[in-house]
Amino acid sequence: MPVFEAVVNSIHSIEEKRDVENGKIILRVNRATQVDLDLEAKSLAPIVGFTIADNGCGFDEANFKSFETLDSDHKIDKGCRGVGRLMWLKVFNLVEVESHFLDVDGELKKRIFRFDDKLGVHGEEIVSATEKQSGTLIKLVGFDENYRKQVPTKCQLIANQLLEHVLWYFVRSEHAPKILVEDSGESIDLDSLYDQHMHASAYHETIRIREYDFDLTHIKFRSSVNKKHQLALCAANRLVREDSIQGKLPGLYGKISDAAGEFTYTCYVSSSYLNEHVRSERTSFDIAEDVEDMLNEVSFKDIRDAVLERTKEYLQDVLEEYVSAGRKRVDDFINNHAPRYRPIANYIAEELLIFDPEKSDKELELHLHAQWYEVERQLVSAGHDIMQPQNEEHVEEYKERLSEYLRKSEDLKKSDLANYVSHRKVIIDLLQKSIERLDNGKYAREDMIHELIMPMRKDSSEVFLDSCNLWLVDERLAFHNYLASDKTLNAMPITSNDSTKEPDILSLKVFDNPLLVNDQPSFPLAAITVIEIKRPMRNDMREGEDKDPIDQALNYVERIREGQAKTKSGLLIPRNNDIPAYCYIICDLTSTMIKRCKNFSLTMTADGMGFFGYNPNYKAYIEVISFNQLVKAAKERNRAFFEKLGMPTT
C-alpha cells in the first residue's frame, strides 16, 4: 500500500502539471546486491526497497509545505488526507527525495530532503537543477522484513497488483499517464497489461442512492486474470475495498462468457459520499453494513443492492443462459436425489432455486436445506398467530390466511415423508453395494452390513430411531420397546442373565393395552426378536452354537427366558417362558447353510431365496433370509413410494 500510494501521488503530480498525455512514472524494484548463494539459486534476491520516478510538477513550495504538515488539506479536492506518507515510515526505515520544480520566478530548481520516523523531514537543500524538466525521485529504503515476507516478489505479480490499485485511472475518460514497473532488466508497461486484462471497453453510468450520486464503471476482464466477480469501492481515485459478488446474482458464478469469450466482471464504484467516509489510511470506510432509514445515511447494503440491480441489467443477455443452467441443476437434483424439497419449492423465491452448476451435491443440499428450514421457521411463526384474527381483518381474509397456513403445513409434512422415503432408497442402495464382492475378490465383513441395519454396541437409549433400519428385515421391527446391538446379555436391563454372549440384534416388544382382556396364562405380554447377521458367502456352517447361526439365535432366546426378562424400566414380564420369539438369520444360502436349515426342518421359500418355519421346542418362529432376498424384498415393499417420488427403482 505505501508503494502504490507513492505511485498515486506521482499521478496527482502529473495531473497538477496538466500534462497527463506526456506523463510518465517508473516504479523500480530494488533488490539486495549480495545474496547467499543457496538463496540466489532458489529464488529472487530479496527486495530491499523501491524507487518511484515521475515527471510531474515536483515539490514546489506549496507541495513541500503540504508534505511537512500533518493532515494537510492541500489536495483535499483529490480526496487526499495528507497522512499517506506516514504509511511509508510504517514499512520503510527511510525516505529519500530528489525533486525538480519551478520556483516562483519560473526557474527550475532541485530540492533534496530526507524523511524518517525519528527526525521527520530533515536535511532539506535547494540546489541547481541537474535535469531539464520537473519531476520527482522517491527512494523507499530499508524494507521491514515483517512486511517484506507478506508481499509478492516477482515483477509480474507486483505489476498486476499495482494495476488493480490504479485501475480507475485507466478506465476513466481522462486515462492515466504511462506507468512502468522495472525489475532487474525486466520492464512491464501497465498500458499493455491493461490491454491484456480487458475483455471489452468499460461502460460508465451514474445512479442515485438516497441523496447521493454514485458513478459506476462496469468492466469485463479476460478470463486469464485470476479474479472473481467483484464490487470495487473507490475513494480519492484509489481502490479501497473489494467485495466478492460471486453467486450474489442468479447466474453470476464462475467465469461467464459472451460472444467474445470468457470473462470475469467487476464494477468500480466512486462517489463523493465514499470520499467523505473513507478512513485516513484509505484501507476502509466509516460506513455501516446496514442502517435503518434515518439521517439519510447510506449503508454498504444500500450500495450493494443498488449496484447489483444495475449489474443484473448490464449482464442480462449474458446471464440468461447461466440462469437456465442453474435452475436445471436444482430441478435435476430434486427429481433424482432429493425429492423431499419438491413439495416446498413453491414457497422458495425463484432466485434461490438457481444454483451454480459447478458446485457439489453436498453444497446444493446444504443450500436447499437452508431454504427448507426458512419455510419451516415461517410456518412455526405463522402457527402461533393463526388462531387469532388480526385487527380489522375480514372473515374471508382470515379464512384465506388459515387456508394458506394449512396448505404450507401439509406440503412441509409431504417433504418430511419424502425425506424418509429417500433415506430408505439410499440405505437399500448401500446394502446392495455392501453385499457385492470387493475388488480383492473377498466379501464385506458382517459388521459393515450390521451398521446399516443397526449401529453396533448401542441400545435404544443411545441412538435415534432414524439410525435404525430394522425395516430392512421386517417393517414391524420399526416399533420396539427395547433394542440392543452387540451388547452382552448381562449388560441389558431387560434380562437378569449373566451370560457374556452377544446376539447381533435383540429386540423386546412389550404390549400393554388395558382394553385387551385375556384370562389365559399364555397371553403374549411380550415378544423377543433376535437377528443374526453373517458375512456374505460364508460357507463354514456346522452343528454347534459357535458355527450354526440358527442354534445361536435359539440359545439367545432361551437365555432371555431363563433370565426373567424385564421391561427397560425394570418391571418383570410375567410368564417368561411363554414369551413368543422370532429369529431372523441373514446370510447367503451356501451349501453348509442350506444343510443347517434342513436339519431344523425349515421350508424353502417359493423363490428359493430363503427358509422359514416354526420350532415348537423353542416356541420360536425362524426365518432365514439371503442377502439378495433382503434387498429384493426391501425394494418391493418400497417400490410404490419410490415411483411416487419419481426415483429410479432399478
VOGU-3710 file (C-alpha; in Angstrom, 3 decimals, decimal comma):
1> mpvfeavvns> 0,000/0,000/0,000  2,747/2,622/0,771  4,440/1,878/-2,565  1,194/2,065/-4,514  0,248/5,275/-2,716  3,546/6,785/-3,838  2,597/5,932/-7,432  -0,809/7,593/-6,925  0,956/10,691/-5,592  3,014/10,742/-8,813
11> ihsieekrdv> -0,190/10,558/-10,859  -1,541/13,550/-8,943  1,714/15,429/-9,501  1,457/14,839/-13,265  -2,206/15,940/-13,225  -1,202/19,113/-11,361  1,321/19,792/-14,126  -1,595/19,399/-16,599  0,353/17,103/-18,892  -1,122/13,640/-18,401
21> engkiilrvn> -0,639/12,767/-22,078  3,161/13,059/-21,734  3,268/11,931/-18,113  5,475/9,008/-17,142  6,012/7,090/-13,902  8,573/4,356/-13,248  8,279/2,019/-10,260  11,672/0,356/-9,842  12,124/-2,719/-7,613  15,417/-2,543/-5,676
31> ratqvdldle> 16,944/-5,860/-4,623  19,885/-6,852/-2,438  23,158/-6,826/-4,380  24,889/-9,580/-2,363  22,904/-12,705/-1,801  23,686/-16,020/-0,196  24,479/-18,485/-2,998  21,899/-21,013/-1,799  19,224/-18,315/-1,636  20,192/-16,996/-5,059
41> akslapivgf> 19,883/-20,466/-6,534  16,443/-20,988/-5,068  14,712/-17,650/-5,572  14,989/-13,992/-6,468  17,172/-11,721/-4,380  15,150/-10,148/-1,550  13,568/-6,751/-2,118  15,183/-4,042/-0,014  13,259/-1,031/-1,297  11,596/0,756/-4,200
51> tiadngcgfd> 12,236/3,847/-6,312  9,386/5,879/-7,808  10,281/8,372/-10,501  7,867/10,742/-12,295  7,904/13,863/-14,484  5,243/15,704/-12,525  5,321/19,217/-11,092  7,673/18,273/-8,244  7,950/19,533/-4,681  7,434/23,257/-5,211
61> eanfksfetl> 6,912/25,498/-2,193  3,205/24,665/-1,828  3,708/20,924/-2,175  6,684/20,852/0,175  4,821/22,857/2,817  1,907/20,438/2,481  4,275/17,473/2,888  5,629/18,951/6,125  2,131/19,494/7,506  0,243/16,540/9,027
71> dsdhkidkgc> -3,383/16,295/7,908  -2,841/18,830/5,156  -5,812/19,907/3,027  -3,632/20,914/0,080  -5,049/18,165/-2,168  -8,356/17,670/-0,384  -10,188/18,010/-3,725  -8,484/14,769/-4,817  -9,583/13,018/-1,644  -6,108/13,193/-0,101
81> rgvgrlmwlk> -5,858/13,500/3,678  -2,139/14,267/3,941  -1,351/11,185/6,025  -0,392/8,722/3,265  3,297/9,484/3,758  3,057/8,155/7,344  2,458/4,722/5,837  5,914/4,940/4,243  7,556/5,013/7,667  5,425/2,112/8,890
91> vfnlvevesh> 7,058/-0,166/6,314  10,360/1,536/5,398  13,136/2,971/7,571  13,935/5,963/5,409  12,569/8,001/2,501  14,996/9,935/0,275  13,582/12,583/-2,070  15,110/14,428/-5,029  12,647/16,732/-6,785  12,929/19,254/-9,616
101> fldvdgelkk> 10,381/22,079/-9,587  9,747/25,563/-10,918  10,190/28,289/-8,296  8,091/31,482/-8,148  10,316/33,066/-10,803  9,811/30,130/-13,154  13,371/28,884/-12,705  13,978/25,114/-12,469  15,459/24,142/-9,095  16,248/20,892/-7,280
111> rifrfddklg> 15,032/20,158/-3,740  16,665/17,370/-1,696  15,458/16,117/1,698  15,053/13,040/3,848  12,147/11,725/5,875  12,191/9,202/8,764  10,286/8,484/11,988  12,965/9,976/14,263  13,740/13,362/12,720  10,765/13,723/10,424
121> vhgeeivsat> 11,618/15,910/7,390  15,291/16,892/7,607  18,379/17,707/5,561  16,454/19,905/3,123  18,548/21,617/0,434  17,673/23,620/-2,687  20,382/23,394/-5,315  20,823/23,980/-9,016  18,859/21,729/-11,337  20,545/18,652/-12,786
131> ekqsgtlikl> 17,615/17,783/-15,099  15,872/19,726/-17,859  12,294/19,294/-16,616  10,376/18,996/-13,390  9,856/15,643/-11,702  10,487/13,690/-8,514  12,576/10,691/-7,489  11,500/8,976/-4,261  13,551/6,169/-2,728  11,871/3,951/-0,128
141> vgfdenyrkq> 14,795/2,417/1,773  15,009/-0,330/4,390  12,056/-2,632/3,696  10,790/-4,009/7,051  11,244/-7,800/6,967  7,865/-8,491/8,608  6,124/-6,766/5,718  8,535/-7,983/3,050  7,645/-11,610/3,797  3,987/-10,960/3,051
151> vptkcqlian> 4,255/-9,361/-0,392  4,872/-10,903/-3,833  8,459/-10,896/-5,054  8,025/-11,325/-8,810  7,814/-8,269/-11,032  4,734/-9,585/-12,870  2,761/-10,028/-9,646  3,733/-6,571/-8,387  2,637/-5,057/-11,702  -0,688/-6,918/-11,595
161> qllehvlwyf> -1,458/-5,654/-8,100  -0,414/-2,113/-8,955  -2,729/-2,155/-11,993  -5,649/-3,229/-9,802  -4,862/-0,423/-7,351  -4,721/2,318/-10,001  -7,185/0,754/-12,454  -9,609/3,637/-12,007  -7,179/5,960/-13,766  -7,117/3,638/-16,790
171> vrsehapkil> -10,878/3,246/-17,189  -11,831/6,893/-16,620  -12,222/9,228/-19,585  -9,007/11,191/-18,791  -6,912/7,996/-18,797  -3,647/7,534/-16,933  -0,025/8,547/-17,553  2,381/5,872/-18,770  3,397/3,662/-15,849  6,275/1,165/-15,993
181> vedsgesidl> 7,385/-1,443/-13,457  11,094/-2,279/-13,741  12,979/-5,066/-12,032  16,485/-6,354/-12,857  16,247/-5,638/-16,566  12,590/-6,623/-16,857  10,094/-3,882/-17,718  6,301/-4,133/-17,722  4,130/-1,420/-19,243  0,801/-1,117/-17,397
191> dslydqhmha> -0,877/0,060/-20,621  -0,023/-3,265/-22,255  -1,014/-5,144/-19,113  -4,323/-3,292/-19,068  -4,977/-4,236/-22,702  -4,211/-7,864/-21,886  -6,626/-7,829/-18,950  -9,524/-6,054/-20,610  -12,206/-8,143/-22,286  -14,260/-5,209/-23,552
201> sayhetirir> -14,390/-1,457/-23,152  -15,670/-0,101/-19,862  -19,251/1,091/-19,521  -19,972/4,158/-17,339  -23,210/5,247/-15,699  -24,391/7,260/-12,685  -27,059/6,119/-10,231  -28,591/7,794/-7,189  -28,701/6,165/-3,761  -30,753/8,155/-1,279
211> eydfdlthik> -29,486/11,716/-1,852  -26,071/10,884/-3,302  -24,743/10,237/-6,820  -22,607/7,140/-7,387  -20,557/6,638/-10,549  -20,394/3,035/-11,778  -17,828/1,616/-14,191  -18,715/-1,869/-15,445  -15,666/-3,829/-16,581  -15,203/-7,252/-18,139
221> frssvnkkhq> -11,780/-8,793/-17,519  -10,347/-11,531/-19,651  -10,757/-14,999/-18,171  -6,965/-15,391/-17,852  -6,999/-12,882/-14,992  -7,242/-14,626/-11,635  -10,207/-12,655/-10,352  -13,699/-13,279/-9,074  -16,752/-11,209/-9,853  -16,483/-8,247/-7,517
231> lalcaanrlv> -17,736/-4,907/-6,384  -14,820/-2,453/-6,032  -15,365/0,642/-3,887  -13,040/3,555/-4,649  -12,274/6,780/-2,836  -9,839/9,545/-3,739  -9,378/7,754/-7,071  -7,975/4,745/-5,237  -9,242/1,215/-4,795  -10,210/0,897/-1,117
241> redsiqgklp> -12,421/-2,168/-0,706  -13,295/-5,213/-2,824  -16,360/-7,363/-2,104  -17,000/-10,616/-3,926  -20,408/-10,761/-5,596  -19,842/-14,298/-6,858  -23,202/-16,033/-6,653  -24,970/-12,895/-5,384  -26,892/-12,712/-8,660  -28,555/-15,731/-10,302
251> glygkisdaa> -26,163/-16,986/-12,973  -23,162/-14,939/-11,781  -20,998/-17,854/-10,649  -17,581/-18,689/-12,108  -16,233/-17,316/-15,359  -19,014/-16,388/-17,739  -18,839/-15,683/-21,429  -20,329/-13,628/-24,219  -19,734/-13,673/-27,972  -16,124/-12,542/-27,440
261> geftytcyvs> -15,251/-15,296/-24,948  -14,948/-15,874/-21,200  -14,629/-13,031/-18,709  -14,983/-12,058/-15,067  -16,894/-8,952/-14,049  -16,018/-6,042/-11,767  -17,995/-2,897/-11,035  -15,946/0,072/-9,812  -17,944/2,487/-7,665  -16,908/6,037/-6,828
271> ssylnehvrs> -18,777/8,872/-5,151  -18,282/11,998/-3,098  -20,036/10,061/-0,343  -17,276/7,421/-0,408  -14,612/10,149/-0,447  -16,147/11,718/2,659  -16,345/8,408/4,558  -13,003/6,811/3,684  -10,658/6,416/6,642  -7,423/8,357/6,688
281> ertsfdiaed> -5,246/5,365/5,781  -7,600/4,722/2,830  -7,920/0,993/3,501  -11,539/1,001/4,744  -14,663/3,131/5,183  -16,624/4,533/8,101  -19,850/3,138/6,686  -22,269/0,787/8,452  -23,091/-2,587/6,929  -26,798/-1,852/7,264
291> vedmlnevsf> -28,725/1,071/8,797  -32,316/1,959/9,440  -33,946/4,582/7,241  -32,756/7,574/9,246  -30,494/10,612/8,827  -30,192/9,774/5,138  -27,142/7,582/5,774  -26,066/5,136/3,051  -25,007/1,645/4,125  -22,919/-0,986/2,352
301> kdirdavler> -26,137/-2,940/1,869  -27,741/0,045/0,104  -24,747/0,329/-2,219  -24,532/-3,415/-2,866  -28,260/-3,785/-3,602  -28,320/-0,783/-5,962  -25,194/-1,866/-7,840  -26,358/-5,473/-8,178  -29,602/-4,230/-9,699  -27,609/-2,374/-12,363
311> tkeylqdvle> -25,246/-5,333/-12,813  -28,225/-7,580/-13,444  -29,355/-5,187/-16,178  -25,860/-4,787/-17,666  -25,244/-8,564/-17,853  -28,836/-9,551/-18,615  -28,172/-11,176/-22,002  -25,080/-12,963/-20,696  -26,664/-14,342/-17,516  -29,801/-15,722/-19,147
321> eyvsagrkrv> -28,089/-18,957/-20,242  -26,446/-19,463/-16,835  -29,720/-18,843/-15,011  -31,341/-21,567/-17,088  -28,479/-23,988/-16,357  -28,599/-23,136/-12,641  -32,332/-23,835/-12,435  -31,945/-27,114/-14,325  -29,212/-28,145/-11,854  -31,642/-27,671/-8,957
331> ddfinnhapr> -34,546/-29,393/-10,732  -32,436/-32,417/-11,670  -31,076/-32,734/-8,141  -34,541/-32,590/-6,582  -36,024/-35,034/-9,087  -33,211/-37,609/-8,921  -31,688/-37,253/-5,459  -33,710/-35,103/-3,057  -37,475/-35,241/-3,764  -38,159/-34,053/-0,220
341> yrpianyiae> -37,715/-30,472/-1,453  -40,274/-30,775/-4,252  -43,359/-30,051/-2,053  -41,852/-26,806/-0,698  -40,334/-25,467/-3,931  -43,368/-23,213/-4,455  -42,556/-21,403/-1,191  -38,929/-20,650/-2,130  -38,039/-17,464/-4,023  -37,230/-18,110/-7,674
351> ellifdpeks> -33,693/-16,723/-7,419  -32,936/-19,177/-4,591  -33,841/-22,093/-6,865  -30,957/-21,209/-9,188  -27,610/-22,681/-8,148  -24,091/-22,822/-9,530  -23,958/-25,969/-11,725  -20,281/-26,422/-10,834  -20,964/-26,782/-7,100  -21,149/-30,248/-5,491
361> dkelelhlha> -24,305/-32,121/-4,491  -23,320/-31,539/-0,864  -23,230/-27,760/-1,306  -26,552/-27,806/-3,156  -28,139/-29,980/-0,472  -26,978/-27,550/2,234  -28,412/-24,640/0,256  -31,804/-26,322/-0,207  -31,884/-27,397/3,420  -31,392/-23,773/4,468
371> qwyeverqlv> -34,429/-22,824/2,353  -36,421/-25,717/3,817  -35,535/-24,514/7,310  -36,689/-20,975/6,455  -40,051/-22,285/5,204  -40,443/-24,274/8,426  -39,480/-21,231/10,520  -42,113/-19,123/8,774  -44,682/-21,873/9,314  -43,932/-22,104/13,046
381> saghdimqpq> -44,185/-18,325/13,342  -47,480/-18,264/11,466  -48,792/-21,141/13,594  -48,518/-19,056/16,756  -50,591/-16,275/15,209  -53,046/-18,203/13,094  -55,659/-18,888/15,767  -56,285/-15,200/16,423  -57,639/-12,933/13,660  -55,615/-9,773/13,121
391> neehveeyke> -57,048/-6,338/13,914  -59,763/-5,284/11,465  -59,198/-8,478/9,477  -62,211/-9,546/7,466  -63,509/-13,093/7,965  -62,742/-14,034/4,384  -59,193/-12,709/4,747  -58,709/-14,775/7,868  -60,030/-17,895/6,131  -57,595/-17,372/3,268
401> rlseylrkse> -54,699/-16,911/5,710  -55,717/-20,074/7,559  -56,078/-21,975/4,277  -52,593/-20,865/3,167  -51,138/-21,950/6,513  -52,742/-25,388/6,229  -51,528/-25,815/2,634  -47,975/-24,952/3,607  -48,156/-27,239/6,644  -49,384/-30,132/4,505
411> dlkksdlany> -46,609/-29,582/1,947  -43,999/-29,486/4,697  -45,241/-32,832/6,014  -45,046/-34,218/2,488  -41,437/-33,029/2,450  -40,726/-34,931/5,679  -42,279/-38,088/4,226  -40,304/-37,694/1,000  -37,118/-37,319/3,035  -37,843/-40,540/4,906
421> vshrkviidl> -38,557/-42,443/1,696  -35,384/-41,032/0,106  -33,436/-42,219/3,138  -34,779/-45,722/2,581  -33,678/-45,657/-1,048  -30,130/-44,721/-0,036  -29,984/-47,456/2,625  -31,144/-50,103/0,149  -28,552/-48,961/-2,396  -25,820/-49,087/0,257
431> lqksierldn> -26,900/-52,559/1,316  -26,826/-53,693/-2,328  -23,231/-52,473/-2,661  -22,098/-53,910/0,669  -23,031/-57,480/-0,282  -21,214/-57,382/-3,616  -17,754/-58,875/-3,975  -14,916/-56,435/-3,335  -12,113/-55,664/-5,797  -9,816/-58,076/-3,949
441> gkyaredmih> -12,246/-60,944/-4,529  -13,438/-61,032/-0,928  -16,766/-60,017/0,582  -17,614/-57,326/3,101  -17,382/-58,133/6,795  -20,655/-58,688/8,589  -20,104/-55,593/10,757  -20,422/-53,338/7,673  -23,878/-54,746/6,968  -24,647/-54,723/10,683
451> elimpmrkds> -24,053/-50,964/10,878  -26,544/-50,378/8,079  -29,276/-52,221/9,968  -28,410/-51,060/13,489  -25,347/-49,260/14,954  -23,156/-51,749/16,813  -22,748/-51,808/20,595  -25,649/-49,434/21,070  -29,080/-49,727/22,621  -32,335/-47,791/22,274
461> sevfldscnl> -31,249/-45,112/24,715  -28,099/-44,323/22,716  -29,359/-43,986/19,144  -32,081/-42,065/17,337  -34,860/-44,079/15,779  -33,748/-42,835/12,334  -30,392/-44,564/12,893  -32,071/-47,969/12,969  -33,020/-49,541/9,668  -34,698/-52,666/11,022
471> wlvderlafh> -37,421/-52,209/8,413  -34,957/-53,866/6,025  -35,687/-57,121/7,855  -39,326/-56,633/8,867  -41,470/-53,486/8,889  -42,852/-54,467/12,305  -39,387/-54,163/13,852  -39,563/-50,393/13,470  -41,702/-50,410/16,637  -39,964/-51,833/19,674
481> nylasdktln> -39,732/-51,201/23,384  -36,068/-52,059/23,814  -33,347/-52,878/21,366  -29,692/-53,745/21,870  -26,983/-54,316/19,283  -23,881/-56,358/20,044  -24,273/-55,950/23,794  -23,729/-58,853/26,173  -26,866/-60,267/27,754  -25,762/-59,285/31,255
491> ampitsndst> -25,459/-55,641/30,083  -29,106/-55,458/29,007  -31,614/-54,090/31,575  -34,319/-56,393/30,207  -32,526/-59,502/31,452  -31,087/-60,850/34,652  -28,759/-63,138/32,765  -25,030/-63,330/33,497  -24,064/-64,563/30,040  -21,433/-62,654/28,067
501> kepdilslkv> -22,814/-63,952/24,759  -23,554/-61,191/22,246  -26,565/-61,553/19,958  -26,188/-59,344/16,868  -29,516/-57,606/17,455  -32,072/-58,374/20,133  -35,432/-56,636/20,411  -38,079/-56,875/23,132  -41,532/-55,639/22,224  -43,885/-55,129/25,169
511> fdnpllvndq> -47,646/-54,995/24,700  -49,536/-53,024/27,361  -53,065/-52,219/26,242  -55,631/-52,083/29,078  -58,529/-52,573/26,645  -57,420/-56,127/25,874  -58,563/-58,781/28,353  -57,437/-62,390/28,298  -57,583/-64,822/31,218  -55,367/-67,399/29,519
521> psfplaaitv> -51,976/-67,859/31,198  -50,282/-67,875/27,790  -51,356/-64,309/26,898  -48,442/-62,813/24,892  -47,328/-59,881/27,031  -44,095/-59,515/25,089  -42,197/-60,726/22,077  -38,489/-61,309/21,666  -36,767/-60,873/18,318  -33,198/-61,978/17,660
531> ieikrpmrnd> -31,347/-61,137/14,448  -28,111/-62,854/13,464  -26,031/-61,498/10,573  -23,252/-63,455/8,880  -20,636/-62,403/6,348  -21,706/-62,767/2,688  -20,874/-66,139/1,102  -19,767/-67,665/4,397  -19,698/-71,446/3,889  -18,423/-72,943/7,147
541> mregedkdpi> -21,725/-73,552/8,960  -21,912/-76,712/11,033  -23,588/-78,145/14,101  -22,956/-76,350/17,363  -23,729/-72,934/18,748  -20,403/-71,481/17,651  -20,913/-72,289/13,962  -24,686/-72,626/13,500  -26,456/-69,225/13,365  -29,895/-70,851/13,868
551> dqalnyveri> -28,657/-72,585/17,019  -27,102/-69,300/18,173  -30,371/-67,393/17,813  -32,430/-70,055/19,623  -29,982/-70,199/22,515  -30,167/-66,395/22,895  -33,940/-66,764/23,183  -33,530/-69,383/25,913  -31,132/-67,233/27,900  -33,572/-64,320/27,821
561> regqaktksg> -36,432/-66,503/29,019  -34,369/-68,073/31,773  -33,103/-64,701/32,961  -36,524/-63,332/33,892  -36,950/-60,726/31,169  -37,939/-57,251/32,277  -39,070/-54,090/30,622  -36,489/-51,329/30,278  -37,880/-49,723/33,415  -37,134/-52,912/35,371
571> lliprnndip> -40,610/-54,423/35,696  -40,753/-58,204/35,420  -42,702/-59,587/32,488  -44,896/-62,462/33,730  -44,710/-65,971/32,291  -41,239/-65,517/30,854  -41,067/-68,999/29,365  -44,045/-68,282/27,140  -42,700/-65,126/25,539  -43,047/-65,672/21,781
581> aycyiicdlt> -39,778/-65,453/19,891  -38,841/-64,528/16,329  -35,419/-65,406/14,957  -34,084/-63,864/11,750  -30,888/-65,242/10,223  -29,412/-63,028/7,475  -26,813/-64,840/5,403  -26,142/-66,255/1,955  -27,597/-69,696/1,235  -24,321/-71,539/0,834
591> stmikrcknf> -24,320/-75,347/0,806  -23,499/-75,612/4,529  -26,203/-73,095/5,439  -28,837/-74,941/3,406  -27,903/-78,118/5,266  -28,419/-76,396/8,655  -31,857/-75,154/7,501  -32,892/-78,693/6,565  -31,642/-80,051/9,895  -34,094/-77,683/11,633
601> sltmtadgmg> -36,886/-78,810/9,269  -37,277/-75,368/7,740  -39,180/-74,888/4,481  -37,633/-73,212/1,455  -39,483/-70,135/0,171  -41,130/-70,277/-3,246  -38,425/-68,102/-4,817  -35,651/-70,271/-3,367  -34,042/-67,269/-1,655  -34,804/-68,190/1,974
611> ffgynpnyka> -36,178/-70,652/4,513  -38,862/-70,384/7,213  -40,517/-72,483/9,879  -41,675/-72,815/13,486  -39,727/-74,688/16,160  -42,189/-75,993/18,809  -39,438/-76,904/21,263  -38,227/-73,334/21,476  -41,629/-71,813/20,664  -39,887/-69,685/18,091
621> yievisfnql> -40,583/-68,670/14,503  -37,424/-68,909/12,373  -36,751/-67,141/9,089  -33,518/-67,426/7,133  -33,128/-64,537/4,653  -30,477/-64,435/1,968  -28,863/-61,056/1,271  -30,323/-60,983/-2,220  -33,782/-61,667/-0,799  -33,277/-58,944/1,850
631> vkaakernra> -32,530/-56,353/-0,851  -35,219/-57,644/-3,214  -37,949/-57,662/-0,554  -36,995/-54,192/0,713  -37,158/-52,820/-2,835  -40,535/-54,433/-3,492  -42,047/-53,117/-0,249  -40,872/-49,580/-1,033  -41,213/-49,579/-4,827  -44,557/-47,751/-4,818
641> ffeklgmptt> -43,106/-44,948/-2,675  -40,012/-44,602/-4,869  -42,102/-44,453/-8,039  -44,446/-41,889/-6,494  -41,445/-39,653/-5,837  -40,089/-40,244/-9,337  -36,989/-42,046/-8,059  -35,324/-44,801/-10,113  -36,214/-48,283/-8,817  -33,733/-50,364/-10,786
//
